[in-house]
């Protein structure tokens, strides 16, 4: 499952879409995918240090406390054209082991703190805690980074709680609506 864009909290601001093949520059162009990385549309992405230690690269959200970048919308080749997805898929890309220095495929990412996302949960909604305003949660990790970790729903904001719950998706009551927490945009971290 994946995060699905549902709308915005601020229709006058629009979405904030970034992406680029230069890991040493500012955030708007520093979304090269980590060597041997696998990303899919709707994955929550985080950032980490490049293999060479210079600059940052994007990857699937890997563990609680990772710095959340945003949600993957697509992948592009270094020249800005749409990258070919993995064989047999339309929304998943696996990059080479030297992607950071050779191919430089990069993720196109929505980083807007106003974007509303619908996501499935790893368990039945409302099991750990009521899923609604005043609650925080984490994305799941790795190949499941397109889901919300149901067991992590809490009323306490702490490091790693990168998603603010805003309620049940009225179109599918098994899914929750979330936005990135305020520290995501203000501090660039979750």
C-alpha positions in Angstrom: 0.0 0.0 0.0 1.1 3.6 -0.4 0.4 7.1 0.8 -2.2 8.7 -1.5 -2.5 12.4 -1.9 -6.0 13.6 -0.8 -5.7 17.4 -0.8 -4.2 20.3 1.1 -4.7 22.2 4.3 -3.7 25.4 2.6 -5.1 25.6 -1.0 -3.4 29.0 -1.5 0.0 27.5 -0.9 0.0 24.5 -3.3 2.2 21.5 -3.1 6.0 21.7 -2.7 7.6 19.3 -5.1 11.4 18.9 -5.1 14.0 16.7 -6.8 17.4 16.9 -8.4 20.7 15.1 -8.9 23.1 17.2 -6.9 23.6 15.9 -3.4 26.0 18.6 -2.4 23.6 21.5 -3.1 20.5 22.7 -1.3 17.6 20.4 -0.4 15.6 21.3 -3.5 18.1 19.5 -5.7 19.5 16.9 -3.3 17.3 13.9 -3.7 19.6 11.3 -5.4 18.6 7.8 -4.3 21.0 6.0 -2.1 23.2 3.3 -3.8 21.2 0.1 -4.4 18.1 1.8 -3.1 14.5 0.8 -3.9 11.7 3.4 -3.8 8.1 3.3 -4.9 5.4 5.9 -5.5 3.7 6.6 -2.2 6.7 5.6 0.0 7.7 8.0 2.8 11.3 8.9 2.1 14.0 10.0 4.5 17.4 11.5 4.0 20.8 10.1 5.1 24.5 10.6 4.5 25.8 9.6 1.1 28.1 6.6 0.9 31.1 8.8 0.3 30.1 10.9 3.3 29.7 14.1 1.3 26.2 15.3 0.9 22.8 13.7 1.5 20.8 11.1 -0.4 17.2 9.9 -0.2 15.9 6.4 0.8 12.8 4.7 2.0 12.0 5.6 5.6 14.2 3.1 7.4 13.8 3.5 11.2 12.0 5.6 13.8 13.8 8.9 14.2 15.0 9.1 10.6 14.7 12.6 9.1 11.6 12.5 7.0 11.9 14.1 3.6 8.4 13.6 2.1 6.4 11.2 -0.1 7.9 9.8 -3.3 5.9 10.9 -6.4 8.3 9.4 -9.1 11.9 8.9 -10.1 13.9 10.8 -12.7 17.2 10.2 -14.5 20.0 12.7 -14.0 18.9 14.6 -17.1 15.4 15.2 -15.6 13.5 12.7 -17.8 11.2 10.1 -16.2 13.2 7.0 -15.2 12.1 3.6 -16.4 10.5 1.7 -13.5 11.5 -1.9 -12.6 10.4 -4.5 -15.1 6.8 -5.6 -14.4 6.0 -2.5 -12.4 4.8 1.0 -13.0 5.7 2.6 -9.7 8.9 1.0 -8.3 12.6 1.7 -9.0 15.7 -0.1 -8.0 18.9 1.9 -8.6 22.4 0.6 -9.2 25.0 0.1 -6.5 26.9 3.2 -7.8 23.8 5.4 -8.3 25.2 8.2 -6.1 28.2 8.8 -8.4 27.2 7.4 -11.8 23.5 7.2 -12.9 22.3 9.8 -10.2 18.7 8.8 -10.4 16.7 10.9 -8.0 13.4 10.9 -6.3 10.7 13.5 -7.1 9.2 14.3 -3.7 6.3 16.2 -2.2 7.6 17.8 1.0 4.7 20.1 1.7 3.6 20.3 5.3 0.1 21.1 4.0 -0.4 18.0 1.9 -3.0 15.6 3.3 -2.2 11.9 2.8 -4.4 8.8 3.2 -2.5 5.7 4.3 -3.3 2.2 5.4 -2.2 1.1 8.8 -0.2 -2.0 9.8 -3.1 -3.1 12.0 -6.8 -2.3 12.5 -7.4 1.4 13.0 -8.1 2.6 16.6 -6.5 -0.6 18.1 -3.6 1.1 19.9 -5.1 4.5 20.3 -7.9 6.5 18.7 -6.7 7.8 15.3 -7.6 11.5 15.2 -6.7 15.0 16.0 -4.1 15.3 18.8 -2.4 12.0 17.9 1.0 11.4 16.3 2.3 8.4 14.5 5.2 7.0 12.5 5.4 5.7 9.0 6.3 2.1 8.8 9.8 1.2 7.6 11.6 -0.2 4.6 9.4 -1.9 2.0 6.4 -1.0 4.1 7.2 2.7 4.3 3.9 3.4 2.4 1.9 2.5 5.6 1.5 3.9 9.1 2.8 1.9 12.0 -0.5 1.4 14.0 1.3 0.4 17.2 3.1 3.8 17.3 0.0 6.0 17.5 0.3 8.2 20.6 -0.9 11.4 22.1 2.8 12.3 22.9 4.9 14.2 20.4 8.5 12.9 20.6 11.3 12.5 18.2 10.3 10.0 15.5 6.7 11.0 15.5 6.8 12.6 12.1 3.1 12.4 11.2 0.2 14.3 12.7 -3.1 12.4 12.6 -6.1 14.4 11.3 -8.7 11.6 11.2 -10.1 8.6 9.5 -10.3 8.7 5.7 -14.0 9.2 4.9 -13.5 7.4 1.6 -12.0 4.3 3.3 -12.4 3.9 7.0 -9.6 1.4 7.2 -7.1 4.2 6.3 -6.0 7.3 8.2 -5.4 10.9 7.1 -2.1 12.4 8.1 0.1 15.5 7.5 3.8 15.8 8.2 4.4 17.1 11.7 5.3 20.8 12.1 8.9 20.1 12.9 9.3 18.4 9.5 9.0 21.7 7.8 10.3 24.1 10.4 13.4 22.1 11.5 13.8 19.7 8.6 13.7 16.8 10.9 11.1 14.4 12.4 
